[in-house]
């Protein structure tokens, strides 16, 4: 054995995604000798910036920062390490009649724009916003707690349940009732209770279906609307927007902070398996055969990889194996990244203007999105997909050569389980459908394309390792949240194997560049005294 | 995965000579903008309900304020929201919504009224003009179309938002009647306080109401937006010999504090926007108990207001007069003479009694007319009696101090001519 192979760490983190990096930073901050192992040449997982086309930098997968926890920004001193979030101010929804629906940073301008379509909705928005603010305030503490198991009598679980009960009581009856509706209804039904202008409902509902294999009329999607408003609560902190240099720069900032606390980060170092001896994790074996021993092993990978790929199943109880096998990934979205010679000209809002500094949402009606889902439900990609489009080079000029641009198109639906499977030809057909749909609203787009990168869920899985290409490391559906994420009894970042922990987005609360899973896991490790 | 080809030369829209700003969020301008804009000498604009309006036309508002109290001021109040409510059940709709008795409002009469949610907390306040037996005009600070529609369920009534097509101009001040009478066809001597007449001014058809937001003699003119500029020109021409002066919001703000008139979002938070219960106010807590009908039938918030009347409200809305000697002493300690705000302030300042916080002031100003430093404040009910000696948090040369302040009866300024 080489000296390096026999080196011993307090903690080895498998996977240098942003949650793994956050966990490593917190462990190193507490004085643990920590090593992060990343399979790819760069850290970040799904939050990476890559120059796929020379001169053009793409936030290849995840493209905006929404819910990065303010406490992480403070604890890890991220602004000093390069966190620099630029405002993403507007959303424009082109309508099928040639008009548009816009929302701007300025409340007066947004209200006036809404009044143009429905004065009642403009008024309803004020009270809807207030209610959602309350709902988000109600849910926010849950994001910051280790899920207690409601079926357990362990003191820590009971204490957590008590806290939760007290918190629920403090909400007041009206808010508990509203929260119950939000947790059970479809986003379409929920929005119907408030609004009349269909494109407004469609654009809001779209945020409820991202990353799930559900449509706006599927029950349970209303809850995901909240995520948007949770970002707004921390609005004063301005943690929502576009990271300078792309989302990879956030990963780099967290990595830099982790290193400053003493963590070691190794790229091009894929882990083949976790060593288990007498029901305890003792280290890892790298793909190159090197062995690294550690007091604890923390997996930042998704639950399927954490439980079924990295360890021999013989170490796990059958019910846990079954639970993980039942955990739903069902990647439903794809991504198209474009290098452009200039800016797209949208028919609904011709010319160049402030609209290019914000998002374009292709969500002209609820029916449009539901039909897009219908295609996917039966195994096809949407012929007319929902798309969330941003032009990062308009916000950070460093992303593309002067005068030229990069465009990020988030596309839904593209089912992982495509009829006949994904092939190169199917991928390009999917890319063509996206460009064709976009060209209906911005006809000059095709003439601007210098290069394109099309990513299907199969590509996302192949490159990042996220099972079935699910961008949230498992669907953010109610049956997979809180004390059921990823499986019952093991939502507390532990596993049935002693000293083997989980910290990825497949644990509570998961989803987006939040870092909350990594932080909560690290705090729980430190609290447990595991060394 | 490269596809397509550079197309820079072929696409003129890539490098437009001048970027077109299409759909850019801009503030709206009022129908009087062509006349008011050239007068705003120091670019002192502000926003009001999504419109840009003048804070002041001159660099300082002193002359504009003086016109309100001494001659006549012309104030663009077009950003008010305005609704026409008509139909057989128009009065029933408004009676269901507001706290005053609309059924008892005569044709040609104007009512000032707040309106509440089901818990008796104020949503907004404004005026109701009875234009005919079955037609009313409602003004409000915030949009209320949805609220009207929710209250109109089951009623035979139509609601039309006329905010954009109806311009509104306030002519306020002791000489306002003399100026307006030179142009108006109707006899203004017979137009009483809070009454309204449909007539012409310089042959422009409009409605004149004997109302205002200054606590002075004054009128508000309601005219089709297309005629707004012509009306402005006629008033300026006829009023110049009388010293008519366009006045901005800064001048209006001082006048309305002297008159003890509340402002939404400054002195209270709408029940539709309040995030916590502490931000809510009932009409009784806003010194508007007089505007809560004791006789009329069910309306939004009635049972809550009845219960509150029986139990006495927890808060009162009062006038405060900051004691000059106290202020002078605080400044003298720092070797300075008292420094006074040049315009009204709209921040919140804690109010104490004997070292314990008993409330907060929401707006205040130096009254050039009364030569007093005035504030409007919410105080806990036990401390609201006229003459109560409180203290107000003031900043004196980077240090927080407490100046003596005495509770005064509102309005601070209440001239005979206001009601004449």
Contacts between the chains, C-beta under 8 A, distances in Angstrom:
chain1	res1	chain2	res2	distance
A	52	B	1	7.8
A	53	B	2	6.8
A	92	B	23	7.5
A	100	B	23	6.9
A	102	B	23	6.1
A	104	B	25	4.2
A	105	B	25	7.7
A	106	B	25	5.0
A	108	B	25	7.8
A	108	B	27	6.8
A	108	B	47	6.3
A	108	B	49	7.6
A	108	B	50	3.9
A	109	B	25	3.1
A	109	B	26	7.4
A	109	B	27	7.9
A	109	B	50	7.6
A	110	B	25	7.7
A	111	B	50	6.4
A	111	B	143	7.7
A	112	B	28	6.7
A	112	B	50	5.3
A	113	B	25	7.8
A	115	B	143	7.5
A	119	B	143	6.7
A	119	B	145	4.7
A	119	B	146	7.3
A	119	B	161	6.0
A	120	B	145	5.9
A	120	B	146	4.2
A	120	B	149	6.2
A	122	B	143	6.4
A	123	B	143	4.9
A	123	B	144	7.3
A	123	B	145	6.1
A	123	B	146	3.8
A	123	B	147	7.0
A	124	B	146	5.7
A	126	B	272	6.0
A	126	B	273	6.3
A	127	B	272	5.7
A	130	B	272	7.6
A	130	B	273	6.5
A	130	B	275	6.4
A	133	B	275	6.6
A	134	B	275	7.5
A	341	B	6	5.1
A	341	B	7	5.6
A	341	B	8	5.1
A	341	B	11	7.6
A	341	B	14	6.9
A	342	B	7	7.8
A	342	B	8	6.6
A	342	B	11	5.9
A	342	B	13	7.3
A	342	B	14	3.3
A	342	B	15	7.6
A	343	B	13	7.7
A	343	B	14	6.9
A	345	B	13	5.0
A	349	B	22	5.2
A	349	B	23	4.6
A	350	B	20	7.1
A	350	B	22	5.9
A	351	B	13	7.1
A	351	B	16	6.5
A	351	B	19	7.1
A	351	B	20	3.4
A	351	B	21	7.8
A	351	B	22	4.9
A	352	B	13	7.5
A	352	B	16	6.1
A	352	B	19	4.9
A	352	B	20	6.6
A	353	B	19	6.8
A	353	B	20	6.5
A	353	B	21	5.0
A	353	B	22	4.9
A	353	B	23	6.2
A	353	B	24	5.5
A	354	B	21	7.1
A	354	B	23	7.7
A	354	B	24	5.1
A	354	B	25	7.2
A	355	B	22	7.5
A	355	B	23	5.9
A	403	B	14	7.5
A	403	B	15	7.4
A	444	B	11	6.3
A	444	B	13	6.7
A	446	B	4	6.9
A	447	B	4	7.6
A	447	B	7	4.4
A	447	B	10	6.6
A	447	B	11	6.0
A	448	B	4	7.6
A	448	B	7	6.2
A	448	B	11	7.1
A	448	B	14	7.9
A	449	B	3	6.1
A	449	B	4	3.7
A	450	B	2	7.3
A	450	B	4	6.2
A	450	B	5	7.7
A	450	B	6	6.1
A	451	B	1	6.6
A	451	B	2	4.3
A	451	B	3	6.6
A	451	B	4	7.3
A	452	B	1	5.9
A	452	B	2	7.7
A	452	B	3	5.6
A	452	B	4	7.6
A	453	B	1	5.5
A	454	B	1	6.9
